[in-house]
Amino acid sequence: MNRLVAIAATLATGFALCAAAQVPAAPLPASTSAAADAPSVPAGPPKIAVIAFQVAVAQTNEGQRDFADLQKKYDPKRQQLKGLSDEVDRLTKELQTQGNTLSDAEKESRAKTIDDKKKQLSRDAEDAQNDFNQDMQEMYNGLAQKVYDVLNAYAQQQGYTLVLDVSLQQQPVLYAADSTNITKPIIDAYNKKSGVPAPPPQPAGSQLAPAAPTRPAAPATPRPSAPQQ
């Protein structure tokens, strides 16, 4: 029962935007002309930057807007699951308090009803979570490709020879000066290009307002999937 309540509570309290930062990004497809199209390496010492790429995607105005829309889409299902969870709790308490006054047949019937509703809650919650994760994946991948294009252009314009992602697990970057972090400039550059206005401030404790982890972890730079040809 605790597991079912936890699943329902996840949906009932809203999906945290940090889920977006946990969505694995698909690699860019290899191109036979990649070597020919690659920009020439600028002369001089290497210029390196770091970025919390997935955090940057999530914190763009477009990312915040799309995530808020996604939450609204799943709000009816969230309310439905909460109602079913509350009903299971109510029936369970009634059986516990009235058990001594019920016949064995009635107790067995009520226990079966509760068990059936628990199974339904588990199935519905799992289906809703899977559907949400799929929509989140699609939303992230589409936006990540566009943010990556901005990052690619920005890195070339600024003469960076290497950009390391620090937003995934097992990231190899142990230290980076704040001056090398281009997460905010990339967010600003994408917001300017997209033209999507900043979302209105959210009330305190609102799940719609994304929060970046204080120290994002990451392995290799995520390469978002390219659009379909």
SEKE-763584 format. One record per residue: x, y, z of N, C-alpha, C in turn; residue number from 0; residue in one letter. Coordinates in Angstrom, 2 decimals, padded with zeros to 5 digits. Atoms other than C-alpha are relative to their C-alpha. Layout:
       nx       ny       nz      cax      cay      caz       cx       cy       cz  num  residuo
        X        Y        Z        X        Y        Z        X        Y        Z  NUM        A
...
***
This chain:
       nx       ny       nz      cax      cay      caz       cx       cy       cz  num  residuo
   000.82  -001.20   000.00   000.00   000.00   000.00   000.86   001.26   000.00    0        M
  -000.88  -001.17  -000.04   002.81   002.40   000.80   000.54   000.32  -001.38    1        N
  -000.53  -000.21   001.34   004.18   001.89  -002.70  -001.04   000.64  -000.89    2        R
   001.06  -000.57   000.83   000.82   002.65  -004.30  -000.22   001.45   000.36    3        L
   000.19  -001.38  -000.43   000.42   005.79  -002.23   001.13   000.88  -000.51    4        V
  -001.15  -000.78   000.46   003.92   006.90  -003.18  -000.12   000.28  -001.50    5        A
   000.16  -000.20   001.44   003.21   006.38  -006.89  -001.06   001.05  -000.27    6        I
   001.07  -000.96   000.21  -000.07   008.26  -006.69   000.40   001.39   000.45    7        A
  -000.42  -001.31  -000.52   001.52   011.02  -004.63   000.92   000.70  -000.98    8        A
  -000.90  -000.59   000.99   004.16   011.52  -007.30  -000.79   000.76  -001.06    9        T
   000.83  -000.64   001.00   001.45   012.30  -009.80  -000.85   001.09   000.62   10        L
   000.89  -000.95  -000.65  -000.73   014.13  -007.30   000.67   001.32   000.33   11        A
  -000.72  -001.22  -000.38   001.95   016.65  -006.34   000.67   000.67  -001.18   12        T
  -000.61  -000.60   001.20   003.10   017.31  -009.91   001.35  -000.61  -000.27   13        G
  -001.27   000.59   000.38   006.08   016.03  -011.85   001.08   001.06   000.04   14        F
  -001.08  -001.00  -000.12   009.31   017.85  -010.98   000.74   000.14  -001.31   15        A
  -000.68  -000.24   001.26   011.11   019.43  -013.87   001.39  -000.61  -000.03   16        L
  -001.31   000.64   000.00   014.32   017.84  -012.76  -000.06  -001.32  -000.74   17        C
   000.12   001.20   000.80   012.94   014.78  -014.51   000.57   000.24  -001.38   18        A
  -000.55  -000.33   001.31   013.89   016.56  -017.68   001.49  -000.14  -000.01   19        A
  -001.46   000.08  -000.06   017.47   016.68  -016.52   000.47  -001.43   000.12   20        A
  -000.38   001.39  -000.11   017.39   012.91  -016.11  -000.32  -000.77  -001.27   21        Q
   000.32   000.66   001.25   016.12   012.17  -019.61   001.25  -000.18  -000.83   22        V
  -001.23   000.20   000.78   018.95   010.55  -021.60  -000.15   000.59  -001.38   23        P
   000.04  -000.60   001.33   019.75   012.47  -024.75   000.59  -000.97  -001.01   24        A
  -000.48   000.89   001.05   020.18   010.49  -027.96   001.16   000.65  -000.73   25        A
  -001.16  -000.58   000.70   023.46   010.90  -029.87  -000.39   000.50  -001.38   26        P
   000.20  -000.47   001.36   023.61   012.87  -033.08   000.47  -001.06  -000.97   27        L
  -000.43   001.01   000.98   023.78   010.60  -036.12   001.32   000.39  -000.65   28        P
  -001.28  -000.25   000.65   027.18   010.25  -037.72  -000.23   000.49  -001.42   29        A
   000.12  -000.56   001.35   027.66   012.17  -040.94   001.27  -000.26  -000.77   30        S
  -001.18   000.29   000.81   029.95   011.20  -043.75   000.75   001.27  -000.35   31        T
  -000.65  -001.26   000.33   030.65   014.87  -044.37   000.39   000.77   001.24   32        S
  -000.27  -000.69  -001.26   031.29   015.67  -040.71   001.39   000.62  -000.01   33        A
  -001.36  -000.52  -000.01   035.02   016.06  -041.20   000.12   001.23  -000.90   34        A
  -000.10  -001.13   000.92   034.55   018.36  -044.18  -000.74   001.22   000.52   35        A
   000.83  -001.10  -000.49   031.86   020.44  -042.45   000.52   000.58   001.31   36        D
  -000.46  -000.44  -001.31   033.71   020.75  -039.13   000.79   001.30  -000.14   37        A
  -000.75  -001.26   000.07   035.04   024.25  -038.42   001.47  -000.21   000.28   38        P
  -001.43   000.11  -000.24   038.76   024.75  -038.47   000.32   000.38   001.44   39        S
  -000.39  -000.25  -001.38   040.44   024.70  -035.07   000.81   001.30   000.05   40        V
  -000.73  -001.26  -000.07   041.55   028.22  -034.11   001.42  -000.22   000.53   41        P
  -001.39   000.11  -000.44   045.26   028.73  -033.66   000.13   000.50   001.43   42        A
  -000.22  -000.44  -001.37   046.67   029.21  -030.18  -000.40  -001.06   001.00   43        G
   000.34   000.97  -001.04   045.99   027.51  -026.86  -001.48  -000.37  -000.05   44        P
   001.40   000.42   000.02   042.77   025.51  -026.49  -000.85   000.88   000.92   45        P
   000.95  -000.77  -000.79   039.75   027.38  -025.18  -001.14  -000.92   000.38   46        K
   000.94   001.01  -000.47   037.52   025.20  -023.03  -001.11   000.64   000.83   47        I
   001.15  -000.46  -000.78   034.05   025.79  -021.59  -000.75  -001.21   000.53   48        A
   000.86   001.05  -000.53   031.62   023.75  -019.51  -001.44   000.50  -000.06   49        V
   001.41  -000.34   000.01   027.83   023.64  -019.66  -000.80  -001.11   000.66   50        I
   000.98   000.97  -000.51   025.05   021.93  -017.72  -001.09  -000.07  -001.06   51        A
   000.83  -000.04   001.21   023.35   021.08  -020.99  -001.46  -000.30   000.29   52        F
   001.39   000.37  -000.25   020.23   019.34  -019.73  -000.70   001.03   000.87   53        Q
   000.56  -001.07  -000.82   019.70   022.04  -017.12  -000.32   001.20  -000.89   54        V
   000.22  -001.13   000.91   020.06   024.66  -019.86  -001.27  -000.22  -000.82   55        A
   001.20   000.31   000.78   017.40   022.90  -021.95  -001.25   000.22   000.85   56        V
   001.17  -000.08  -000.88   015.02   022.69  -019.00  -000.32   001.43   000.41   57        A
   000.22  -001.34  -000.52   015.50   026.31  -017.98  -000.19   001.06  -001.08   58        Q
   000.38  -000.96   001.02   014.91   027.94  -021.32  -001.46   000.39   000.21   59        T
   001.41  -000.41  -000.10   011.67   029.91  -021.50  -000.91  -001.01  -000.67   60        N
   000.80   000.98   000.72   010.40   027.39  -024.02  -000.13  -001.29   000.80   61        E
   000.06   001.21  -000.81   011.31   024.47  -021.77  -000.94   000.13   001.18   62        G
   000.89  -000.24  -001.13   009.54   025.99  -018.79  -001.46   000.04  -000.45   63        Q
   001.37  -000.09   000.52   006.47   026.78  -020.90  -000.54  -001.38  -000.37   64        R
   000.46   001.30   000.46   006.30   023.31  -022.44  -000.22  -000.95   001.18   65        D
   000.18   000.86  -001.16   006.73   021.61  -019.07  -001.28   000.37   000.75   66        F
   001.24  -000.43  -000.65   003.93   023.71  -017.57  -001.21  -000.53  -000.77   67        A
   001.09   000.53   000.83   001.72   022.68  -020.51  -000.15  -001.50   000.21   68        D
   000.05   001.45  -000.21   002.65   019.05  -019.93  -000.65  -000.33   001.34   69        L
   000.64   000.21  -001.29   001.65   019.29  -016.29  -001.51   000.19  -000.09   70        Q
   001.43  -000.25   000.16  -001.70   020.77  -017.27  -000.68  -001.16  -000.73   71        K
   000.54   001.12   000.76  -002.23   017.94  -019.73  -000.29  -001.19   000.91   72        K
   000.15   001.17  -000.86  -001.77   015.35  -016.99  -000.74   000.30   001.30   73        Y
   000.70  -000.34  -001.24  -003.67   017.21  -014.27  -001.28  -000.83   000.21   74        D
   001.19   000.86  -000.22  -006.97   015.30  -014.89   000.36  -001.39   000.48   75        P
  -000.43   001.33  -000.45  -005.15   011.98  -014.55   000.54   000.05   001.42   76        K
  -000.52  -000.18  -001.36  -003.39   013.28  -011.44  -001.15   000.04   001.00   77        R
   001.15  -000.10  -000.89  -006.73   014.17  -009.88  -000.74  -001.33   000.10   78        Q
   000.66   001.31   000.00  -008.20   010.81  -010.89   000.72  -000.99   000.91   79        Q
  -000.78   000.92  -000.83  -005.39   008.89  -009.24  -000.09   000.38   001.48   80        L
   000.14  -000.44  -001.38  -005.62   010.99  -006.11  -001.35  -000.43   000.56   81        K
   001.32   000.41  -000.44  -009.35   010.29  -005.92  -000.07  -001.49   000.28   82        G
   000.00   001.45  -000.21  -008.81   006.55  -006.30   000.82  -000.38   001.22   83        L
  -000.81   000.27  -001.18  -006.05   006.59  -003.69  -000.76   000.35   001.27   84        S
   000.80  -000.40  -001.17  -008.32   008.47  -001.27  -001.11  -001.02   000.27   85        D
   001.07   000.99  -000.17  -011.09   005.94  -001.91   000.53  -001.28   000.63   86        E
  -000.61   001.20  -000.59  -008.77   003.03  -001.12   000.25   000.22   001.48   87        V
  -000.25  -000.30  -001.40  -007.76   004.72   002.13  -001.30  -000.01   000.81   88        D
   001.28  -000.07  -000.71  -011.39   005.37   003.06  -000.59  -001.39   000.23   89        R
   000.55   001.35  -000.12  -012.51   001.80   002.37   000.80  -000.83   000.99   90        L
  -000.86   000.74  -000.93  -009.54   000.42   004.28  -000.29   000.38   001.44   91        T
   000.32  -000.46  -001.36  -010.31   002.54   007.36  -001.37  -000.48   000.44   92        K
   001.34   000.48  -000.34  -013.99   001.58   007.21   000.04  -001.48   000.37   93        E
  -000.10   001.43  -000.29  -013.10  -002.11   007.13   000.67  -000.23   001.35   94        L
  -000.69   000.14  -001.28  -010.74  -001.66   010.06  -000.89   000.37   001.18   95        Q
   000.84  -000.46  -001.12  -013.26   000.22   012.21  -001.30  -000.79   000.13   96        T
   001.27   000.71  -000.03  -016.34  -001.83   011.26   000.17  -001.51  -000.04   97        Q
  -000.26   001.42   000.15  -014.68  -005.22   011.07  -000.72  -000.88   001.01   98        G
   000.61   000.82  -001.04  -016.10  -006.48   014.36  -001.50  -000.14  -000.17   99        N
   001.46   000.04   000.17  -019.67  -005.77   013.26  -000.41  -000.64  -001.32  100        T
   000.31   000.58   001.31  -019.43  -007.40   009.83   000.11  -001.52   000.02  101        L
  -000.10   001.45   000.15  -020.00  -011.00   008.85   001.28  -000.33  -000.75  102        S
  -001.22   000.42   000.69  -017.11  -013.01   007.49  -000.15   000.21  -001.50  103        D
   000.22  -000.16   001.43  -018.67  -012.91   004.03   000.11   001.46  -000.41  104        A
  -000.07  -001.42   000.30  -019.05  -009.11   004.15   001.44   000.50   000.08  105        E
  -001.41  -000.41  -000.12  -015.47  -008.65   005.35   000.82  -000.48  -001.20  106        K
  -000.71   000.55   001.14  -014.21  -010.90   002.59  -000.33   000.79  -001.27  107        E
   000.42  -000.76   001.17  -016.24  -008.99   000.00   000.65   001.38  -000.03  108        S
  -000.60  -001.34  -000.06  -014.96  -005.61   001.17   001.51  -000.07  -000.21  109        R
  -001.45   000.15   000.17  -011.38  -006.86   001.33   000.33  -000.22  -001.47  110        A
  -000.24   000.22   001.43  -011.66  -008.07  -002.27  -000.17   001.30  -000.79  111        K
   000.21  -001.29   000.67  -013.04  -004.68  -003.35   001.21   000.90   000.16  112        T
  -001.19  -000.82  -000.26  -010.11  -002.93  -001.71   001.19  -000.50  -000.81  113        I
  -001.12   000.58   000.74  -007.62  -005.31  -003.30  -000.10   000.31  -001.49  114        D
   000.21  -000.31   001.43  -009.16  -004.79  -006.75   000.34   001.46  -000.30  115        D
  -000.26  -001.42   000.21  -008.97  -001.02  -006.36   001.49   000.31   000.14  116        K
  -001.44  -000.18  -000.11  -005.35  -001.23  -005.22   000.70  -000.40  -001.29  117        K
  -000.59   000.46   001.25  -004.50  -003.21  -008.34  -000.28   001.00  -001.12  118        K
   000.33  -001.00   001.01  -006.34  -000.68  -010.50   000.85   001.25   000.16  119        Q
  -000.81  -001.18  -000.27  -004.50   002.18  -008.81   001.43  -000.22  -000.47  120        L
  -001.37   000.30   000.41  -001.17   000.48  -009.43   000.13   000.02  -001.51  121        S
  -000.05   000.02   001.47  -001.94  -000.14  -013.11  -000.13   001.41  -000.58  122        R
   000.25  -001.34   000.54  -003.31   003.35  -013.73   001.19   000.93   000.27  123        D
  -001.13  -000.86  -000.34  -000.41   005.04  -011.93   001.22  -000.34  -000.87  124        A
  -001.13   000.41   000.83   002.16   003.00  -013.85  -000.20   000.46  -001.45  125        E
   000.28  -000.43   001.37   000.45   003.74  -017.18   000.18   001.51  -000.14  126        D
  -000.12  -001.46   000.05   000.25   007.45  -016.37   001.47   000.42   000.05  127        A
  -001.41  -000.34  -000.10   003.93   007.55  -015.38   000.73  -000.30  -001.30  128        Q
  -000.64   000.36   001.27   004.97   005.75  -018.57  -000.36   000.99  -001.09  129        N
   000.44  -000.97   001.01   002.88   008.09  -020.72   000.68   001.35   000.21  130        D
  -000.65  -001.28  -000.31   004.31   011.12  -018.94   001.47  -000.04  -000.40  131        F
  -001.42   000.12   000.34   007.87   009.87  -019.33   000.22   000.05  -001.51  132        N
  -000.13  -000.01   001.45   007.33   009.30  -023.04  -000.20   001.40  -000.56  133        Q
   000.23  -001.38   000.45   005.88   012.77  -023.56   001.17   000.90   000.40  134        D
  -001.14  -000.79  -000.46   008.72   014.24  -021.50   001.22  -000.25  -000.89  135        M
  -001.14   000.35   000.87   011.29   012.37  -023.61  -000.11   000.69  -001.35  136        Q
   000.20  -000.62   001.31   009.79   013.62  -026.86   000.16   001.52   000.09  137        E
  -000.11  -001.44  -000.18   009.52   017.17  -025.54   001.46   000.41   000.16  138        M
  -001.41  -000.32  -000.25   013.11   017.16  -024.30   000.84  -000.16  -001.26  139        Y
  -000.84   000.25   001.17   014.62   015.64  -027.44  -000.18   001.08  -001.06  140        N
   000.25  -001.03   001.00   012.93   018.15  -029.72   000.64   001.33   000.37  141        G
  -000.58  -001.26  -000.46   014.02   021.11  -027.63   001.52  -000.08   000.09  142        L
  -001.44   000.16  -000.15   017.50   019.71  -026.95   000.73   000.18  -001.32  143        A
  -000.64  -000.16   001.31   018.27   019.57  -030.67   000.15   001.47  -000.34  144        Q
  -000.05  -001.43   000.32   017.44   023.27  -031.05   000.99   000.73   000.89  145        K
  -000.96  -000.63  -000.90   019.43   024.26  -027.97   001.43  -000.39  -000.40  146        V
  -001.33   000.45   000.42   022.36   022.19  -029.22   000.49   000.80  -001.21  147        Y
  -000.38  -000.80   001.17   022.31   024.10  -032.51   000.50   001.38   000.44  148        D
  -000.43  -001.29  -000.52   022.56   027.36  -030.56   001.36  -000.13   000.68  149        V
  -001.29   000.25  -000.66   025.38   025.92  -028.44   001.12  -000.15  -001.03  150        L
  -001.00   000.23   001.02   027.24   024.81  -031.55   000.44   001.33  -000.64  151        N
  -000.32  -001.30   000.61   027.01   028.26  -033.14   000.72   000.91   000.98  152        A
  -000.62  -000.86  -001.03   027.91   030.01  -029.88   001.45  -000.41   000.22  153        Y
  -001.36   000.48  -000.25   030.99   027.83  -029.33   000.93   000.41  -001.14  154        A
  -000.82  -000.39   001.14   032.25   028.54  -032.84   000.26   001.51   000.00  155        Q
  -000.16  -001.45  -000.02   031.63   032.27  -032.53   000.99   000.46   001.07  156        Q
  -000.87  -000.38  -001.10   033.47   032.42  -029.20   001.37  -000.66  -000.07  157        Q
  -001.31   000.62   000.18   036.35   030.28  -030.43   000.32  -001.12   000.97  158        G
  -000.25   001.13  -000.90   035.88   027.36  -028.02   000.43  -001.21  -000.80  159        Y
  -000.46   001.22   000.65   037.79   024.25  -028.99  -000.59  -001.24   000.64  160        T
   000.58   001.14  -000.71   036.07   022.02  -026.43  -001.05   000.50   000.99  161        L
   001.05  -000.30  -000.97   032.80   022.19  -024.49  -000.37  -001.30   000.72  162        V
   000.28   001.19  -000.80   032.28   019.69  -021.65  -001.34   000.16   000.70  163        L
   001.29  -000.02  -000.69   028.86   018.79  -020.27   000.19  -000.47   001.43  164        D
  -000.13   000.37  -001.41   028.59   018.65  -016.48  -001.37  -000.26   000.61  165        V
   001.35   000.19  -000.53   024.90   017.79  -016.17  -000.43  -001.45   000.10  166        S
   000.34   001.41  -000.10   025.02   014.00  -016.27   000.79  -000.65   001.13  167        L
  -000.70   000.73  -001.04   026.22   011.37  -013.86   001.38  -000.42  -000.48  168        Q
  -001.36   000.46   000.28   029.84   010.22  -013.68   000.77   001.00  -000.85  169        Q
  -000.70  -001.00   000.79   031.01   013.50  -015.13   001.46   000.10   000.42  170        Q
  -001.43   000.01  -000.31   034.80   013.69  -015.38   000.54   001.36   000.45  171        P
  -000.48  -001.34  -000.37   035.01   017.43  -014.62  -000.05   000.15   001.51  172        V
  -000.08  -000.14  -001.45   036.19   017.80  -011.03   000.02   001.46   000.42  173        L
  -000.04  -001.42  -000.32   036.73   021.55  -011.17  -000.08   000.80  -001.29  174        Y
   000.07  -000.93   001.13   035.82   024.37  -013.52  -000.28   001.39   000.56  175        A
   000.22  -001.37  -000.45   036.09   028.11  -012.93  -001.35   000.49  -000.50  176        A
   001.31  -000.53   000.39   032.79   029.97  -013.03   000.05   000.70  -001.34  177        D
  -000.12  -000.75   001.25   034.09   032.02  -015.93  -000.06  -000.91  -001.23  178        S
   000.05   000.92   001.13   034.18   028.87  -018.10  -001.39  -000.57  -000.21  179        T
   001.34   000.58   000.08   030.51   028.00  -017.47  -000.87   000.84  -000.92  180        N
   000.79  -000.74   000.98   028.43   029.00  -020.48  -001.48  -000.40   000.02  181        I
   001.41   000.42  -000.08   025.10   027.56  -019.29  -000.94   001.19  -000.14  182        T
   000.87  -001.16   000.04   023.51   030.98  -018.68   000.05   000.71  -001.35  183        K
  -000.02  -000.61   001.33   024.76   032.53  -021.94  -000.76  -000.79  -001.06  184        P
   000.71   000.83   000.97   023.36   029.59  -023.89  -001.51   000.13   000.21  185        I
   001.43  -000.19  -000.29   019.97   029.91  -022.13  -000.46   001.33  -000.55  186        I
   000.37  -001.34   000.48   019.93   033.64  -022.90  -000.01   000.05  -001.53  187        D
  -000.07  -000.02   001.47   020.98   033.08  -026.51  -001.18  -000.74  -000.60  188        A
   001.14   000.75   000.55   018.29   030.47  -027.05  -001.30   000.76   000.21  189        Y
   001.21  -000.77  -000.25   015.60   032.59  -025.40  -000.16   001.13  -001.01  190        N
   000.03  -001.09   000.98   016.53   035.45  -027.73  -000.38  -000.52  -001.37  191        K
   000.28   000.57   001.31   016.43   033.22  -030.79  -001.44  -000.50  -000.10  192        K
   001.34   000.59   000.04   013.16   031.46  -029.87  -001.10   001.05   000.09  193        S
   001.01  -001.03  -000.16   011.33   034.64  -028.91  -001.08  -000.34   001.00  194        G
   001.00   000.40  -001.00   009.41   032.77  -026.20   000.21   000.84   001.26  195        V
  -000.17  -000.85  -001.18   008.75   035.16  -023.28   000.21  -000.83   001.26  196        P
  -000.21   000.68  -001.28   009.75   034.28  -019.73  -001.34  -000.30   000.63  197        A
   001.26   000.32  -000.66   006.98   032.50  -017.80  -000.21   000.89   001.21  198        P
   000.27  -000.82  -001.19   005.25   034.42  -015.00   000.55  -000.68   001.25  199        P
  -000.50   000.60  -001.25   006.66   033.91  -011.48  -001.03  -000.96   000.58  200        P
   000.88   001.00  -000.59   005.24   030.84  -009.78  -000.09   000.20   001.51  201        Q
   000.13  -000.11  -001.45   003.88   030.77  -006.22   001.04  -000.85   000.70  202        P
  -000.99   000.76  -000.80   006.22   029.54  -003.50  -000.44  -001.44   000.10  203        A
   000.30   001.43  -000.11   006.43   025.75  -003.53  -000.62  -000.57  -001.25  204        G
   000.63   000.50   001.22   004.97   025.49  -007.04   000.94  -000.96  -000.70  205        S
  -000.79   000.98   000.72   006.13   022.46  -009.00   000.29   000.44  -001.42  206        Q
  -000.19  -000.41   001.37   005.98   024.41  -012.25   001.30   000.75  -000.20  207        L
  -001.23  -000.78   000.14   009.06   026.47  -011.51   001.20  -000.93   000.07  208        A
  -001.14   000.92  -000.01   012.19   024.48  -012.52   001.14   000.54   000.82  209        P
  -001.16  -000.40  -000.79   015.19   024.52  -010.29   001.21  -000.81  -000.44  210        A
  -001.22   000.69   000.43   018.69   023.70  -011.42   000.70  -000.58   001.21  211        A
  -000.77   000.56  -001.09   020.71   021.34  -009.27   001.21   000.87   000.31  212        P
  -001.12  -000.86  -000.39   023.41   023.13  -007.32   001.31  -000.51  -000.57  213        T
  -001.21   000.55   000.64   026.07   020.78  -008.64  -000.41  -001.15  -000.90  214        R
   000.44   001.06   000.90   024.84   018.85  -011.68   001.12  -000.97  -000.29  215        P
  -000.98   001.02   000.31   026.57   015.59  -012.42  -000.19  -000.47  -001.44  216        A
   000.14   000.42   001.39   027.33   014.25  -015.90   001.18  -000.81  -000.51  217        A
  -001.13   000.66   000.65   029.42   011.86  -018.05   000.41   000.76  -001.24  218        P
  -000.41  -000.67   001.23   029.92   012.80  -021.69  -001.07   000.99  -000.44  219        A
   000.93  -001.00   000.50   028.31   015.67  -023.56  -001.18  -000.67  -000.68  220        T
   001.14   000.62   000.66   024.75   014.67  -024.49  -000.18   000.59  -001.39  221        P
   000.21  -000.48   001.35   024.15   014.89  -028.19  -001.45  -000.28  -000.37  222        R
   001.40   000.23   000.31   020.44   015.39  -028.97  -000.20  -000.57  -001.38  223        P
   000.26   000.62   001.29   018.91   013.46  -031.81  -000.36   001.04  -001.03  224        S
   000.27  -000.95   001.08   018.67   015.17  -035.15  -001.43  -000.14  -000.46  225        A
   001.37   000.10   000.51   015.27   015.99  -036.70  -000.11  -001.04  -001.09  226        P
   000.23   001.01   001.04   013.72   013.41  -038.98   000.17   000.63  -001.38  227        Q
  -000.20  -000.50   001.37   014.69   013.80  -042.61  -001.31  -000.10  -000.77  228        Q
***
